[in-house]
Amino acid sequence: MYVLTIDQRGSSTDVDRVPGLLAELARLVPGATFERSVGDELQGVLQSPAEVVDTALHALRDGHWYVGIGVGAVDQPLPASPREGSGPAFVAARLAVERAKAAGHVPLAVEAGTEGTPRRGAASRPAGAGDGASGTPAAPPGEREAANAEAVLRLIGRLVQDRTAAQWKVVD
């Protein structure tokens, strides 16, 4: 499962953009439940990687959001409200959105959530490091995949953010 935590950038000096993004995501990802979790933040749970990519890139395109993606298990049964959800993917999404705040030009991060695994941040260790060889501890399950997904999404996110209004008109 995928949990997205999306936090508004500069909310203390800006208008509340959460209702607008919620309406956009309802059109973009029909059937998915996104809702305000606290203050200027929203959260949703998705099952499709394609929907995760579409959602993340849509938020990045807008330019007003930090995007945290948590990948992993969620406690079942999944409640009707994402705010009531729990499990490693929820914890990972929280860690990811906090890392996204320090990410620089593309404010996005991906974290793998696993039971009992210390979370060090997908980007804190290069992909391929810690494979168990030479006494280096193996990466927790999913960490390499999360780091790879983050790298690709940041590359695409950079392109998305840098398009002008005229370029978006052509794309749309």
C-alpha positions as CSV (number, residue, x, y, z in Angstrom):
1,M,0.0,0.0,0.0
2,Y,1.0,3.6,-0.4
3,V,0.2,6.4,2.0
4,L,0.7,10.0,0.8
5,T,1.1,12.8,3.3
6,I,1.0,16.2,1.5
7,D,1.8,19.3,3.4
8,Q,1.3,22.9,2.2
9,R,4.4,24.9,1.8
10,G,4.4,28.4,3.4
11,S,1.0,27.9,4.8
12,S,1.4,30.5,7.6
13,T,1.8,33.3,4.9
14,D,-0.6,31.8,2.3
15,V,-4.2,31.0,1.8
16,D,-5.6,27.6,2.8
17,R,-5.0,25.5,-0.4
18,V,-6.1,22.1,1.1
19,P,-9.8,22.3,-0.1
20,G,-8.6,23.0,-3.7
21,L,-6.2,20.2,-3.8
22,L,-8.7,17.8,-2.3
23,A,-11.2,18.7,-5.1
24,E,-8.5,18.2,-7.7
25,L,-7.4,14.8,-6.3
26,A,-11.1,13.7,-6.2
27,R,-11.2,14.2,-10.0
28,L,-7.7,12.9,-10.6
29,V,-8.0,9.7,-8.6
30,P,-11.7,8.8,-8.5
31,G,-12.6,6.4,-5.6
32,A,-9.5,7.4,-3.6
33,T,-10.1,9.0,-0.2
34,F,-7.9,12.0,0.6
35,E,-8.8,14.2,3.5
36,R,-7.3,16.9,5.6
37,S,-5.4,15.2,8.4
38,V,-4.2,18.2,10.4
39,G,-4.0,21.9,9.7
40,D,-2.6,22.5,6.2
41,E,-1.9,18.8,5.5
42,L,-3.8,16.1,3.7
43,Q,-3.4,12.3,3.6
44,G,-4.6,9.5,1.5
45,V,-4.1,5.7,0.9
46,L,-3.6,4.3,-2.6
47,Q,-3.1,0.8,-3.9
48,S,-1.9,1.7,-7.5
49,P,1.6,2.9,-8.1
50,A,0.3,4.8,-11.2
51,E,-2.1,6.7,-9.0
52,V,0.7,7.5,-6.6
53,V,2.8,8.9,-9.4
54,D,-0.1,10.9,-10.8
55,T,-1.0,12.3,-7.4
56,A,2.6,13.2,-6.5
57,L,3.3,14.9,-9.8
58,H,0.0,16.8,-9.7
59,A,1.0,18.2,-6.3
60,L,4.5,19.1,-7.4
61,R,3.1,20.8,-10.5
62,D,1.1,23.2,-8.3
63,G,4.3,24.2,-6.5
64,H,2.7,24.7,-3.1
65,W,3.2,21.2,-1.5
66,Y,5.7,18.9,0.2
67,V,5.0,15.3,-0.8
68,G,5.8,12.4,1.4
69,I,5.2,8.8,0.1
70,G,5.2,5.9,2.5
71,V,5.3,2.4,1.1
72,G,4.5,-0.7,3.1
73,A,1.8,-2.4,5.1
74,V,-1.2,-0.7,6.6
75,D,-3.2,-2.1,9.5
76,Q,-6.3,-3.9,8.4
77,P,-9.1,-3.4,8.1
78,L,-8.4,-0.1,6.5
79,P,-10.7,2.5,8.1
80,A,-13.0,4.8,6.0
81,S,-10.8,7.8,7.1
82,P,-7.1,7.9,6.4
83,R,-6.7,9.9,9.6
84,E,-7.7,6.8,11.5
85,G,-5.2,4.5,9.7
86,S,-2.1,3.1,11.1
87,G,0.8,0.8,10.2
88,P,4.3,1.1,8.8
89,A,3.3,2.9,5.6
90,F,1.7,5.7,7.7
91,V,4.8,6.1,9.8
92,A,6.9,6.1,6.6
93,A,4.7,8.8,5.0
94,R,5.2,11.0,8.0
95,L,9.0,10.6,7.8
96,A,8.9,11.1,4.1
97,V,7.0,14.4,4.2
98,E,9.5,15.7,6.9
99,R,12.4,14.8,4.7
100,A,10.7,16.4,1.7
101,K,10.8,19.7,3.6
102,A,14.6,19.6,3.4
103,A,14.8,18.1,-0.1
104,G,15.6,21.3,-2.0
105,H,14.1,22.1,-5.4
106,V,11.8,19.1,-5.6
107,P,10.1,18.7,-2.3
108,L,9.3,15.0,-2.4
109,A,10.6,12.0,-0.5
110,V,9.8,8.2,-0.5
111,E,10.2,6.0,2.6
112,A,9.8,2.3,2.9
113,G,7.9,1.3,6.1
114,T,8.6,-2.1,7.7
115,E,7.8,-3.5,11.1
116,G,10.6,-3.1,13.6
117,T,13.1,-1.6,11.1
118,P,14.9,1.5,12.2
119,R,14.1,4.3,9.7
120,R,17.2,6.0,8.5
121,G,15.7,7.7,5.4
122,A,15.7,6.3,1.9
123,A,18.2,8.9,0.7
124,S,20.6,8.6,3.6
125,R,22.3,5.6,2.0
126,P,23.1,5.3,-1.7
127,A,21.3,2.6,-3.6
128,G,23.4,-0.5,-3.5
129,A,25.1,0.3,-0.2
130,G,24.7,-2.1,2.6
131,D,24.3,-5.3,0.7
132,G,25.6,-7.4,3.6
133,A,29.0,-7.8,1.9
134,S,32.2,-6.8,3.7
135,G,30.4,-6.6,7.0
136,T,28.1,-3.7,5.9
137,P,24.6,-4.3,7.2
138,A,22.0,-5.1,4.6
139,A,19.5,-2.4,3.8
140,P,16.0,-2.9,5.3
141,P,13.5,-4.4,3.0
142,G,12.2,-1.9,0.4
143,E,14.8,0.8,1.2
144,R,16.6,0.4,-2.2
145,E,13.3,0.4,-4.1
146,A,12.2,3.5,-2.2
147,A,15.4,5.3,-3.0
148,N,15.1,4.5,-6.6
149,A,11.5,5.6,-6.8
150,E,12.4,8.8,-5.0
151,A,15.2,9.5,-7.5
152,V,13.0,9.0,-10.5
153,L,10.1,11.0,-9.1
154,R,12.5,13.9,-8.3
155,L,13.8,13.9,-11.8
156,I,10.4,13.9,-13.3
157,G,9.2,16.4,-10.7
158,R,11.9,18.8,-11.7
159,L,10.6,18.7,-15.3
160,V,7.0,19.2,-14.0
161,Q,7.9,22.1,-11.8
162,D,9.9,23.9,-14.5
163,R,7.2,24.0,-17.2
164,T,5.7,27.4,-17.9
165,A,2.0,28.1,-18.1
166,A,2.2,28.0,-21.9
167,Q,3.9,24.7,-21.9
168,W,1.3,23.2,-19.5
169,K,-1.4,24.5,-21.9
170,V,0.1,22.4,-24.7
171,V,0.6,19.3,-22.4
172,D,-3.0,19.6,-21.1
